[in-house]
Amino acid sequence: MAAPQVGIQKRLIVCGLQGEIKILINPEIVEKRGTITNSEYCLSLPQYERKLIARSQIVRVKYQTLENKEKIISAQSSYAALLEHEIDHLNGVLYIDY
């Protein structure tokens, strides 16, 4: 979930990644590789149907932790799509815009 989805105008996302809850502050995609197409939807837009979206197969995201430490996380497949989807929210882009 991206902070703007709940009315908080901050560049912050919270999501389940690789078996744990992650909080990413100021996330920025620093690398994208490959392409994968999956069916996608958004809890913020329950009135819309699922849609096939092309996302990156692999992403690397730079972010800050709650302790103000800079980190980079690598993700692939559905985790990569999740990160791209949530970061899109921070940039004012919705899956229906694709």
GISUL-V349617 format. One record per residue. PHI is phi in whole degrees, -180 to 180 (none if undefined). PSI is psi in whole degrees, 0 to 359 (999 if undefined). NEAR is the number of other ideal C-beta (glycine too) atoms within 8 Angstrom. Layout:
# GISUL-V349617
phi psi near
PHI PSI NEAR
PHI PSI NEAR
This chain:
# GISUL-V349617
phi psi near
none 137 9
-96 143 10
-52 317 12
-60 337 10
-66 338 9
-116 23 6
82 12 5
-105 115 7
-87 65 5
-129 155 7
-89 81 7
-145 137 11
-129 151 14
-128 126 8
-156 159 11
-87 117 6
-131 125 12
52 43 5
86 6 4
-146 158 6
-82 129 7
-117 141 9
-115 119 9
-116 118 13
-101 133 11
52 49 8
-67 142 14
-141 125 8
-74 122 12
-107 348 7
-157 139 7
-132 139 7
-142 142 7
69 178 7
-142 141 7
-139 141 11
-114 128 7
-138 162 9
-77 133 7
-134 152 12
-148 179 10
-143 134 10
-63 335 7
-75 344 7
-128 62 10
-64 343 5
-78 349 3
-101 148 8
-77 166 4
-61 154 6
-143 142 11
-74 125 8
-127 134 11
-88 123 7
-126 172 13
-74 142 13
-69 322 10
-135 135 12
-133 151 14
-121 129 11
-123 126 14
-92 138 9
-156 173 13
-112 148 9
-90 175 9
-63 338 5
-90 10 4
64 30 5
-97 137 6
-84 133 6
-137 164 8
-129 132 9
-117 139 11
-106 140 7
-143 153 14
-137 162 8
55 236 8
-66 328 6
-68 321 10
-64 317 15
-63 319 14
-60 313 11
-62 315 17
-62 318 12
-60 312 12
-70 321 13
-67 326 14
-56 317 10
-56 319 14
-65 334 12
-98 9 6
76 21 4
-112 134 6
-111 158 9
-61 332 12
-72 349 8
-77 348 5
-86 999 6
